[in-house]
């Protein structure tokens, strides 16, 4: 009798869930791509525009041992000596992402972003290395609820934490946030406020530190019409480490995007400042003062789109003082994994100024960037489009510390690309980038002894088959 009652109860529960599910609305979007990459002068972590030099024999090992050598050369050294020529890298990778949306009712929606794959071919859980993004494991990257209240929308859960307005300085990071979007603002004006728990220490067993959490607070507002968007945001980090330091940081960020007939303009900037107050006696406070900006202006003429882009991220000129002035080295880590205007300098695989697939070059991030480039896209047909770009880039600073100097030239880059729509949601693309490496990659000049490496030009070839749904 108990078995019969249990079966009836189970069937009733299933029937009840099925009835409730009929009231729900499900939708799924996403993408999949497979990509092949070839990089010259690469070592498994990105391109290496430096080879051994006979100018200062043996200097490279000593410099790297003190942490002053280029990270690229350290990679080539493998802890010993440099090679005369760097090897090439060839590999395939793929990525499969789905974005489910479950509409519970008119007021409540659940959203998610799930990585089903994001790895290189031939690398799995058994042989996973630091080169994998997520291995072959399923990763729930975003998972949050949206509730439309009478006074605005509330979003709670693991949301996107690296995207703001444009691609500049944006990442695919996530964060646990409580967000509020008011619905009572004037027409064409939007905004939000949130608190993000970056690091929770109070609930850690055995942690008796007081107020050792890291919290992020932000408020942003924007004005938006059909052809214009202006946004302004303020961030505040409270990173109390209790027993070691109190760290507070502020950020003012702005965004501008406008279409004026066939002329367009986009600009985004970020200014960070703050202080790390060390509790240890005799240790000076660390000051943060960084700035980064991107501006892109252009025009469209029938099938041709061409423009000019300026990029700047402040660098640091002294690694031995307590001033953190590098926008990428001390704050962002790169120009943003979503920001890839150039195939080599900002490419997702090259490990130079992007931290998408490989971590950004620590020395380039430390010294910052000033870059000016031109770009053009031409729609040959409805299915075929061509792309080209030419850019010059240099470091913002040319000194690591007193008496340790570098050349500030990153070099010239030339890009060529094409994409072809096989179907409405299936596109094949190919991109080629060539960097005429500047003398920055020769390495540091120490005590007048001269550079200890030779710059070597590098090229990258990517081709991708991408599907969206």
PyMOL commands that set and color helices and strands:
alter all, ss='L'
color gray80, all
select helices_A, chain A and resi 2-21+59-65+71-77+327-332+362-367+439-442
alter helices_A, ss='H'
color red, helices_A
select strands_A, chain A and resi 25-39+50-52+89-103+108-120+139-149+152-160+174-182+189-199+214-224+228-240+245-260+263-278+286-301+304-313+323-324+369-379+384-394+399-401+404-405+409-423+426-437+445-446+453-455+458-468
alter strands_A, ss='S'
color yellow, strands_A
deselect
rebuild
show_as cartoon
